[in-house]
Amino acid sequence: MNVRFCAIGPVWSFCLLAVLPFVALGAVVSPRFIISQQDGDHFLRGVPGLSTLGNGQSLPLGASVFVRKDARLEVAAASGELLRFGQMTNFVLKKPRELYLWKGAALLSLPGKDPVFAIQSPLASMKVAGPGALMMGVTESGGFKVIGLHGQVELLISKLATQTIRPGELLFIYTGSRDFSRKVNIELSTLMQTATLIRDFEKPLPFLADIVTSSKRQNRRIKNRFRVLVGDAKTDKEFQLMIIDEEKKE
């Protein structure tokens, strides 16, 4: 270690200069999201002279993005984060890991537990940590509908309210971010066939094979249970469930 003494102005003081090897002190690199897939029309507001984005372009922070009917948009970061947005979705990526989802639905995949991703709807907010992936949508009441797709995703809405969501589990976050609903198991195999955010992109999700494996395990686990359709959350304390009559014919 090299040491140097120096004088500053009329008052003598000591300057200790140490030459040490560079050590990374847990620095966090902010992801830069790039348009990786798109289909249909979207509209960009908040960036002068720029109204749309093409593949390979960077998603500007703070810009309002409107994904129109029958359109899709995917953005990805070199650090492993991935976001997909469905039709009729309005969002703002306020900061590199802060998403405002005002309307519609999105898919989020995170490569690791840290750092967390903050997400806000019109009347709710949560923090998400991976590794894993989930789908989320804004409910009629202004909260969130969340479905686990891959891994074990941690959801945090307060110091006293946390949940781990696994593949095939669904829950609601009510307005005001005060509490979670009870969990409901949904069929991953059906979700894979019907969810636009999973199936309607040219390039498949990098963890699609894991969802297939999870769906097969789930089918064995929930066999012979009654089936329901999960609707929306129209109030702060309840959501819709409708039992499917397997014997009823159209």
C-alpha positions in Angstrom: 0.0 0.0 0.0 1.4 3.4 -1.0 1.0 6.2 1.6 1.4 10.0 0.8 1.4 12.9 3.3 0.4 16.3 2.0 -0.3 19.9 3.2 -3.5 21.8 2.3 -3.5 25.6 2.7 -2.1 27.1 5.9 -3.2 24.2 8.0 -1.3 21.0 7.9 -3.4 17.8 7.4 -2.7 14.3 6.3 -3.9 12.7 3.1 -3.8 8.9 3.2 -3.9 7.5 -0.3 -4.1 3.8 -0.6 -3.6 1.8 -3.7 -5.7 -1.3 -3.4 -7.1 -3.9 -5.9 -10.5 -3.0 -7.2 -13.3 -4.7 -5.2 -17.0 -4.6 -6.4 -19.1 -3.5 -3.4 -22.4 -5.0 -4.5 -23.0 -2.4 -7.2 -26.3 -3.0 -9.0 -26.4 -2.4 -12.7 -29.7 -1.0 -13.9 -31.2 -2.9 -16.8 -31.6 -1.3 -20.2 -34.7 -2.7 -21.9 -34.6 -3.3 -25.6 -37.5 -4.0 -27.9 -37.1 -7.7 -28.7 -40.5 -8.6 -30.2 -43.5 -6.7 -31.4 -46.6 -7.2 -33.5 -49.4 -4.8 -34.3 -49.6 -1.1 -33.4 -48.4 0.7 -30.3 -48.2 4.4 -29.5 -45.5 6.2 -27.6 -46.1 9.5 -25.7 -43.7 11.7 -23.8 -40.6 11.6 -26.1 -40.6 14.5 -28.6 -40.3 13.3 -32.2 -40.8 9.6 -31.3 -44.2 8.0 -31.5 -43.3 4.3 -32.1 -40.5 1.9 -31.4 -39.0 -0.9 -33.5 -37.0 -4.0 -32.7 -33.6 -3.2 -31.3 -34.6 0.2 -30.0 -34.3 1.1 -26.3 -37.5 1.6 -24.3 -37.4 5.2 -23.0 -37.8 5.7 -19.3 -40.8 7.8 -18.3 -42.6 7.4 -21.7 -46.2 6.3 -21.8 -46.7 3.3 -24.0 -50.1 2.2 -25.4 -50.3 -1.3 -26.9 -53.4 -1.3 -29.1 -55.9 -3.9 -30.0 -54.5 -7.2 -31.4 -51.0 -6.0 -30.7 -48.1 -7.3 -28.5 -44.8 -6.0 -27.2 -41.8 -7.6 -25.6 -38.8 -5.9 -24.1 -35.7 -7.6 -22.6 -32.5 -6.6 -20.8 -29.0 -8.1 -21.1 -29.1 -8.8 -17.4 -32.0 -11.3 -17.9 -35.2 -9.3 -17.1 -38.0 -9.7 -19.6 -41.4 -8.0 -19.9 -44.3 -8.7 -22.2 -47.3 -6.6 -22.7 -50.7 -7.6 -24.1 -53.2 -5.8 -26.2 -55.0 -2.7 -24.8 -52.3 -2.2 -22.2 -51.1 1.2 -21.0 -47.8 1.3 -19.0 -44.9 3.5 -18.1 -41.4 2.2 -17.2 -40.7 5.0 -14.8 -37.3 3.8 -13.7 -35.2 0.7 -14.8 -37.0 -1.5 -12.2 -40.2 0.5 -11.6 -43.2 -0.3 -13.7 -46.6 1.6 -13.7 -49.2 -0.6 -15.2 -52.3 1.5 -15.6 -54.4 -0.8 -17.7 -54.2 -4.3 -19.3 -51.8 -7.1 -18.6 -48.1 -7.9 -18.5 -45.7 -10.8 -18.0 -42.5 -10.3 -15.9 -39.6 -12.6 -15.7 -36.8 -12.0 -13.2 -33.4 -13.9 -13.2 -32.7 -13.5 -9.5 -33.9 -12.5 -6.1 -32.2 -9.1 -6.0 -32.9 -6.4 -6.8 -36.6 -6.2 -6.5 -39.0 -4.9 -9.2 -41.6 -2.3 -8.1 -45.0 -2.4 -9.8 -47.9 0.0 -9.4 -51.5 -0.1 -10.7 -54.0 2.7 -10.4 -54.9 1.8 -6.8 -52.3 -0.8 -5.6 -48.6 -1.5 -5.5 -46.3 -4.4 -4.9 -42.6 -5.4 -5.0 -41.6 -8.5 -6.8 -38.4 -10.7 -6.4 -37.4 -13.7 -8.4 -36.1 -15.9 -9.6 -39.2 -16.7 -11.6 -42.0 -15.3 -13.7 -45.6 -14.2 -13.3 -48.4 -12.7 -15.3 -50.4 -9.7 -13.8 -53.4 -7.8 -14.9 -55.2 -4.7 -13.6 -58.5 -5.6 -12.1 -61.8 -3.7 -12.5 -61.4 -2.4 -8.9 -57.9 -1.0 -9.7 -55.8 -3.7 -8.0 -53.8 -6.7 -9.4 -54.6 -10.2 -10.5 -51.4 -12.2 -10.3 -50.6 -15.7 -11.7 -47.3 -17.6 -11.1 -45.7 -19.1 -14.2 -42.2 -20.2 -13.3 -40.0 -20.5 -10.2 -41.0 -19.1 -6.8 -41.8 -15.4 -7.0 -41.9 -13.3 -3.8 -44.6 -10.6 -3.6 -44.4 -7.9 -1.0 -47.0 -5.3 -0.3 -46.0 -4.3 3.2 -43.6 -5.5 6.0 -46.4 -7.7 7.3 -47.9 -8.8 4.0 -45.8 -11.1 1.8 -46.6 -14.1 -0.3 -44.7 -16.7 -2.4 -46.5 -17.5 -5.6 -45.7 -20.7 -7.5 -46.6 -22.0 -11.0 -50.4 -22.3 -11.4 -51.2 -20.2 -8.3 -53.4 -17.2 -8.6 -54.2 -14.4 -6.2 -55.5 -10.9 -6.1 -54.0 -7.8 -4.5 -56.8 -5.5 -3.4 -56.8 -1.8 -3.7 -54.8 0.1 -1.1 -52.3 -2.8 -1.1 -53.5 -3.8 2.4 -53.9 -7.6 1.8 -53.8 -10.6 -0.5 -56.8 -12.7 -1.5 -56.7 -16.4 -0.8 -54.8 -18.5 -3.4 -56.6 -20.4 -6.1 -55.0 -23.1 -8.3 -55.6 -22.7 -12.0 -54.8 -25.2 -14.8 -51.4 -24.3 -16.3 -52.1 -26.5 -19.4 -55.2 -24.4 -20.2 -53.4 -21.2 -19.5 -50.7 -22.1 -21.9 -53.2 -22.6 -24.7 -55.2 -19.4 -24.1 -52.9 -16.7 -22.7 -51.8 -14.2 -25.3 -48.7 -13.3 -23.3 -47.5 -16.9 -23.4 -48.5 -18.2 -26.9 -48.9 -15.3 -29.3 -45.2 -14.3 -29.7 -43.0 -15.6 -32.5 -40.1 -16.5 -30.2 -41.2 -18.6 -27.2 -40.5 -17.8 -23.6 -37.0 -19.0 -22.5 -38.6 -21.0 -19.7 -41.6 -22.4 -21.6 -40.3 -26.0 -21.2 -40.4 -25.4 -17.4 -44.0 -24.3 -17.6 -44.8 -27.5 -19.5 -43.2 -29.6 -16.9 -45.0 -27.7 -14.1 -48.3 -28.2 -15.8 -47.8 -32.0 -16.0 -47.0 -32.2 -12.3 -50.0 -30.0 -11.5 -52.4 -32.1 -13.6 -51.5 -35.1 -11.4 -51.8 -33.1 -8.2 -55.2 -31.5 -8.8 -56.8 -34.4 -10.7 -60.5 -35.0 -9.7 -61.0 -31.6 -8.1 -63.9 -29.4 -9.3 -63.1 -26.8 -11.9 -63.9 -23.1 -11.7 -63.5 -20.0 -13.8 -61.8 -17.2 -12.0 -63.2 -13.8 -12.9 -62.3 -10.3 -11.9 -62.1 -8.5 -8.6 -64.8 -5.8 -8.6 -64.5 -4.9 -5.0 -61.7 -4.7 -2.4 -62.6 -7.9 -0.6 -63.9 -10.5 -3.1 -63.4 -11.9 -6.6 -65.6 -14.0 -8.9 -65.6 -17.8 -9.0 -67.9 -19.8 -11.3 -68.0 -23.6 -11.1 -67.8 -25.4 -14.5 -70.3 -28.1 -15.1 -68.3 -30.8 -17.0 -71.4 -32.7 -18.0 -73.2 -29.7 -19.4 -73.2 -29.6 -23.2 -73.3 -26.5 -25.4 
